Amino acid sequence: MNKKRIALITGGYSGESVISYKSAKTIKDNLDRSRWEPFWIDICKDGWFYVDEEGKKSNVDKNDFSISVEGHKINFDAALIALHGTPGEDGKLQGYLDDIEIPYTSCDATTSAITFNKRYTVAVAAFSGIAVAKSLHIFKHSRITYTSILAELKLPLFVKPNNGGSSLGMSKVNVAEDLEAALDKAFAVDNQVLVEECVEGREFTIGVYKHIGEIIPLPITEIITQQAFFNYEAKYLGESEEVTPAKVSEDISDKIRQSAINAYMAFNCSGVVRIDFIYEEKEQKPYMLEINTVPGQSDASIIPQQVRAAGMTLTSFYSMLLDSCLS
């Protein structure tokens, strides 16, 4: 069997790049080398580079996304995207790969662009009948006063950069006096901010993927954090408890799984995504928070936990994602 040449794309232009490199390492360590030949592609602010096993960098030819190895030109059969944040999660990289006709493992450019924008995500979800929290979309060039925000939304509130992930720049606001500082923190990361009413309840997250046309949810994880919310420290520095599979009734599990499948269909997702929910006990329904179209794959990440809980190996799972994008 001829090995397929895979561009393992990592890095990025945002603070999430450090997580991207960890994700890419996990993927590389678990790829089936009898089927796939991975090439580490680092897309960063300094340029686009192929990094060989000794750490030597050479430029990627952006005309056709090819590289040169020992004088031989290498074209890729597919791209496995492990790049969190821009340009790997906001649709820019996907649009480029579409233009040069290289298949890839993530959602397409349109879905990636929509889901990277938290406001557009909740708007599409609400239009599709998926429960979401009430929110306001605020722009840096036309900021409104915190009193105007509090006239529309009830405390407590979440204030978060509208584009991006890993909970960078995010705050939970319990009292009105803290809202201005939270807005400043979020605007330091992005020029758009989402202010969202807090839905109280248990926090769950679930991976969903498609295989041979079937949308399949992974086992659910419950997030029990020591922090006020599932922030960067909770996600990546061990300051949370992640219970996989979640210890939850089958009734609640069914509602979360069905909402996740509905969201996957509504957003026309591809590959594996991770969808976050709060389960509101009084209303007995899950509220969707956001969709992560390039979920983390590091040792601390949730998708690898869920894959193993489903009885699969990461090796078989990554092969399945590549097979799907190549089919």
N, C-alpha and C positions, 0 to 999 in steps of 0.2 A: 504493500500500500504506500503510495506517495504521500508524504507528509504535506499538510497544508501550511503555508507560511502565514503566520498570524502577527499583525501589528498589535502589541500590547501597549495601549496608549495610556500614559499617566502624566502627572504634573499638574499643569493649570496655571492660571493667572491670579488666583485668589489665595486667601489664607488657608483654604482647604487642601492645598497641594500636599501638605505634610501627610494628610490622611490618604491622598491618592497614591503616594509612593508605598504606603503600607498595604493598601488594597492590591496594588499591582504585584507586590512581592508574594502575597498569599496566593494570588491567581497563578503566578509563574511557578511557584513551588508545587502546585497541585495540577498542572496541566499534564495530560497524557502525552508524553514525548514520543510515543509510538505513532501518534496521529497528527500532532501539532508541533510546529517549529516556531517558538515565540521569538519576537524581536522587540526589545525594550525601546519604546519611543517616548521621549520626554518632550512634551510641549510646555514651554515655560516662557517667561517674559524675555529671556535672552535669545530665544530661537526655538526651532524644532530640530531635535537631535535623535539619532540612533546611538544608543549606549551599549557597547559590547560587554562581554563577560569580564573584561579587565577594567571596565569603567571608562574606556576611551570613547570620546564623542565624535560623531561626524554628522554633517548636515543632512536633513531630509530634503529631497527635491519636491517642493510644493506643487510643481506642475502636474505630477502624477502620483505623489505620495510614495516615491520609491527611495531606496537607499543603495549605497554601493558598499559591498563587503569584499575585501581583497580583490578589488578590481572588477567584481561581478555585480551587475545591476540586479536588485531584488525588488520584485513587485509582490504585493500582498494579496492573498486570497480573501482575507477578511480582517476586520479590526475588532479587537476585544477592548471595549472602552472601560477604563478604570480611572477616569479623570473626573473628579468631583468639582463642582463649580464651573465657571466659565473657562474655556469654551466647550467643555465636554458634556455639560449637563443642561445647557441653555439652547441647544439646537444649532449652534454655529458650526461645530465640528461635523455634525450629522449632515447639514446642508452641503458642506464641502465634500464629504464622502459620497453623498448622493450624486454630486456633479461629476465625480471621477469614477462612479460606478463601482465602489468598493462596499460590499455588505458589512454590516456592523451589528453588534449584539444589543444595542440599547433601543429605546423608543426613537421614532423618526424626528425630524427637525421640528415639525409643527407641535407635536405632543410635548417634546422637550422644552420648547420655548414657552408653551402655555403653563406647564407644571412648574417651571422654574420661577414663574411669577406667582407668588402666593395668592394675590388678590384674584387673578384670572382663574387660578385653580379652584378656589372656593366658589367663584361665580359660575363656572361650568358645572361644578358638582351640584350646586343648588338647583340649577336649571335642569339637571338630570334626576332630581328627586332625592339626592343624597344629603343628609342633614349636615349642616355646617354652622359655626358660630356667627353671630352678627359682628360686622366689622366695618372699619373705615379705611380708605386708601388715601394716604397723604403724600404729597410731593414736596421736596425740599425747596423748590422755587416758589411755592405758594403755601407755606405752612399755615395751619390754622391754630388758634389758641387752644390751650388745654381745656379751657372752660367750654369751648364749642364742642370739643370731643366728648366731654363728660355730659353734655346735654343730649348727646346721641347714644352713648354707650354707658353701661353700668359697670362699676368696679366690682371685682378686680379685673384687670386688663392684661393682655399680653401685647407687648410692643416689639415688633421684629422687623428687620430689613426685609423688604418685599422680595428681593432676588437673592438667592444664596441658600446655604445650608449649614449643617453642623452647629446650628443655634448660635452662630457668631453674631454679636451685637444685640442679642435678645434679652428682654427683661420682663419680669412679672411685676405689675404695679398694683399695690393693695390700697394705697392712699393717694389722694389727688396731688399732694405736694411732691410726690416722686415722679409724676408723669413727665414733666419737662426734661428732667435728667435722662429718663428712659428714651425719650424722643431724640435727644442729642446723641446718645450712645448708638442708637440705630442709624441715625443719619450720618454718623461717622463711617459706617460700613456701606451704605447705599443711599441713593438720592430719592428712593421711594420707601415708604414705611407702611406696614399694615398694623393697625391697632384693632385688637380683637377681644371681644368679651370672653372671659374665662368660663369654660364649661367644666363644672366640677364632676369628678368621677374617676374611675380607674383608667389608667393609660395602657393601651395595647398597640402593638405594631405587628404587621403581617406582610410577609413576602408573597408575591403572586407572580407566576410566570406562565408562558404559553408553550405547549408541547404538542405537536401534530394537530394543531387547531383547537386543542382543549385548554381552557384557562384553569390553572391549578393553583389553589392557595397552599402555602406552606403552613406548618404549625404556628400558632399564635404565640407571641411573647408578651408578657406583662412587664411593664417598666415600673419599678418601685424605687424612686430616687430619694437620696438624702437632701437633694437641692430643692428649691422652690418649684422647679420644673426640670424637664430632661434637657439640660443645657450641655455645653461643650464638655465641661468637667465630668458630668454624669455619663455622657456618651463615651468619652475616650480616656478618661483618667480613673475609671473604676469607681466613681462615686454614685453608683446605682446598683440595684439588684435587678437582673434580667432573668425572669423565670420562663424557661422554654422547655416543654410546652406550658402555656399558662394554666394555672389551676383555676378553672372557671367552668361554670355550668355549660352543658351542651347547647342550651337555649341561647345563651349569650354568644358562645362560639359560632353558632349558626348565623346569628345576626351580623357579626363582624365579618365572617367569611363571605356572606352574600353581599354585604356592602362593598367589600374589597373587590369581588368579582364584578359588581356593577360599575365600580369606578374604573377598573381595568378596561372594561368594554366602552364606557362613556368617553374615556380619553384616548381610545384606540392605542393602548400601550403595546409594546413589544419587549421581548426579553424579560428580565426579572426586574420588578419594581418593589419598593417597600412603601406601605401605606400606613399612616399613623392615625389612631382613633382615640377619642375619649368616650368611654361608655357611661352615659348619664343614667344613674340608677332610678331616679324618679320617673323619667320618661321612658325608661327601659329601651333605649336605642343608642347606637353608636353615632357619634359626631366625627366626621372626617376632619383631620387637621391639615395634612398635606401629603403629597406623593413625591417620593424620591426615586427618580428614574435611573440614577446610577448609585445604588445603595452601596455602603461601605462593605469591603470584603476583608478588612484587617482582622487580626486575632481577637480584637475587642468588639467586632461588629456583629450585628444580629443575624444577617442572612446566613453566614456559615453555621451559626447555632441552629437555625431553623432547618437548614438542609440536613444536618446530621440527625436532628430530631425526627425528620421524615424518613430516616433509614437510608439516606443516600450518602455517597462520598462527594466531596468537593470535586474530585477528578471527574466523576461521571456527570455531575451537575454542569460543570463548565463545558464539557464536551457536548452536552445536550443543548446549551445555549448557542454554541458555535454551529452545531448541526442545524439548529432552527434558522439561524440567520443565513446559512448557506443554501437552505432548501428552496 
